Amino acid sequence: MFPQDVRYAIRSLWRSKGFALVAILCLGFGIGLNTTIFSIIDGVLLKPYPYRDPDRILVLGEQNQRAGDEAGLSFLNMRDWEEATSLFTSIAATAGRALTVADGVSEPERHLGAAISWDLFPLLGVSPVLGRGFTADDDRPNAAGVVILSDILWHRRYQADPNVLGRSILVNGKPHEVIGVMPPNFAFPENQRLWIPLEPTTTKDRRDARYLFAFGRMKPGVTAGRALEELNAIAARLARDYPATNEGWSAHTRTLRQAFLPDEVPLVLGLMMAGVTLVLFIACSNVANLLLARAAGRRRELAVRAAIGAGRGRIIRHLLTESVVLGVASVPLGIVLAEIGTRLISSMIPVDQVPYYIQWRVDWRSLAYAVGIAISTALVFGLFPALQMSRGELHDGLKEGTRGNSAGRSWLRSSLVVAQVSLALVALVGAFLFVRTFVNLDSFQLGFDSSRQMTMRFYMTGEAYEPQGAKLRRVDEIMRRIEALPAVEAAFASNLIPISGGGGGGDVEIEGRAIERGEGSRISFTGVTPHLNRVLGVKVIRGRDFTDAEGWSRTPVAIVNQTMANRFWPNADPIDRRFRLANDDDSRDWFTVIGVAPDLHLFGVDPSESQASPAAFVPYGYQELLSTGLTIRVAGDPASITAAAREAIRASDPNIPVYWIRTLEDVRRVSFWQYGLYGWVFGTIGVVGLLLASVGVYGVLSYSVSQRTQEIGVRIALGASRASVLKLVVGQGLLLAGIGVVLGLVLAASGMPLARRLLYNVSPFDPATFSAVSMFLVLVALLASYIPARRATKVDPVIALRGE
């Protein structure tokens, strides 16, 4: 019987092409948005990680029991854990490394790499597709240098040449033999391009150097809780044996998903899924209303079917089959929209911002999801109209002029419109809040002009840069070459590039004042060459700037920002005051404050902090690191200096790789790209929800006018003005919209606090947003009501009365 119902449903819908097209469009948009977000959630949260038995892999670390801080493992503690455990088959670790590749053929390149213990890839269950992996002999002190390449680096730099195996290349200035190439789309732990052995590069003599990212594979049948108990017992023994470094430290474990995913990701995806679910409900309400409206014209048809023996159950099954056919017919449109949506989302994410193991696409799982929600929602939105249409005495439909139970259907249609408006308001409030967050961040005042600066980094490695002061001398030469370029107004070098990261930080000690260590004693700290203020277009507000001699030396002087001055010397002149870093291992110098700079948001745009953090700037010699950033102020288009700046650096040392080349304005925008993505996604959800809700209001009022044609004609014949008829119909629409707005405000007020941590400079209860969205929805309802109301005023009373 079911195939017969399907064939009949298709023929019936074909005869009502307009109805079917509108229903398919409504459902297609709802299914498309849902499938888009499901595809993202599937790639981020649901698909297992691409390792062997990933549920048996735990991420291991240590936790300070007093402060609650979590840390990685030190090399010595990791080896002790591995020797003492009976519940893990192996424990391995990795540490991030910036690695420079030079081979005498192509220009040197700096890549994100990793140093790994020799047994890490076997622990993951992943092997090279070309060559071999590391062995225990490779991962020991003074072993010959070896390196494994990623597939992407192998293809891009070596054109997938299999003869690359055995080739010697320079990695950070030292010879390394290429021994393997990893599989395509493998870049563990995030977006690494090559790997070297861990032990020759790691700190092996300090148990408190807790920086290793460690992994353990549990034996079959072992639970995470039991594994943690064993590790805690081992940590307790080490605390007794090495109290100076291990006392107060316990073990902690996390699953791969807990360790790899930031806390806000599940929240964001959950809010997105909630938003598209609201849109789907609105779409379903539209189709349910369409089915109810169509019911009036089908009373006679259903009465005939009942008269020839079809029972109520048979008629309900037939009507539900029509709904399912509509749902399935909307799947192709939904899949096309999902494909477009996932590609748009991917295009809005900067390169390498998403780890390699997170990949989303519209695949068979997305198709199965789309079909599943199409059928399930079809049964839901089709059930109530089917019950309404089959209720009462169907044979009455054969009687001329019978109106059936139109009052019941009218009540249900009105209720659906109220639900649509309320859900649309929730979606729009969320969209407005995220759009306002993006706008607020886009207009965020950094404290300096970012429109005329070019930035880039270079990386100094190898034996030439190991002697004390070698990096400082090289940076001095490069800066002289850069500042001699015709279009350059000023430039400075630092480990820090404004907004994009760098620098350091730590607890501070103030001369003559006791400060308890903690949140209130931490500052940001970075070494800079002269001319930082000239590059950023600001001036010290008290005291003086560095002299050239101070900036190119280790003279213990510092410029602090206004926030640091206010915090540590609130009632005194900070000039000539002294401080030092409490956790600085290289220097215990007391720095003398020679100037106070305005508060600049150099260390990033943090939505949770509107005020700059305390910061100190010291001469570059105090923080000369391998990775150095250049910020160049240009007279004109900052991008025009790129080629000349690269040549200036290569003229100083052709083996220095230059990377991360971006204008400072691009850096600023990239720093909050995710909020632009949130605004775009939630904005799309809100707009689609608004369009569907307005279609629903229009559809219900239009149908109501067609049902009340005779009544309206009588009113006009009895002297009612066309203005009063217009007011009657529009008033009905505004009443439904008003009730929906009130319910929507309640729902939005209860749900928006979930998004508080994702918003910047706007409250989840922002009155302006709630008021604007409410008025906007009422205006849309007014416009949607006006068209059928105008049609009602044009009813000819003679024709309407003749129908009686």
Secondary structure, 3 states (H helix, E strand, C coil): CHHHHHHHHHHHHHHCHHHHHHHHHHHHHHHHHHHHHHHHHHHHHHCCCCCCCHHHEEEEEEEECCCCCEECECHHHHHHHHHHCCCEEEEEEEEEEEEEEECCCCCCEEEEEEEECCCHHHHHCCCCCEECCCCCCCCCCCCCCEEEECHHHHHHHHCCCHHHCCCEEEECCEEEEEEEECCCCCCCCCCCCEEEECHHHCCCCCCCCCCEEEEEEECCCCCHHHHHHHHHHHHHHHHHHCHHHHCCEEEEEEEHHHHHCCCHHHHHHHHHHHHHHHHHHHHHHHHHHHHHHHHHCCHHHHHHHHHCCCCHHHHHHHHHHHHHHHHHHCHHHHHHHHHHHHHHHHHCCCCCCCCCCCCCCCCHHHHHHHHHHHHHHHHHHHHHHHHHHHCCCHHHHHCCCCCCCHHHHHHHHHHHHHHHHHHHHHHHHHHHHHHHHHHHHHCCCCCCCCCCEEEEEEECCCHHHCCCCHHHHHHHHHHHHHHCCCCEEEEEEECCECCCECCEEEEEEECCECCCCCHHHEEEEEEECCCHHHHHCCCCCEECCCCHHHHCCCCCEEEEEHHHHHHHCCCCCCCCCEEEECCCCCCCCCEEEEEEECCCCCCCCCCCCCCCCCEEEEEHHHHCCCEEEEEEEECCCHHHHHHHHHHHHHHHCCCCCEEEEEEHHHHHHHCCHHHHHHHHHHHHHHHHHHHHHHHHHHHHHHHHHHHCHHHHHHHHHCCCCHHHHHHHHHHHHHHHHHHHHHHHHHHHHHHHHHHHHHCCCCCCCCHHHHHHHHHHHHHHHHHHHHHHHHHHHCCCHHHHHHCC
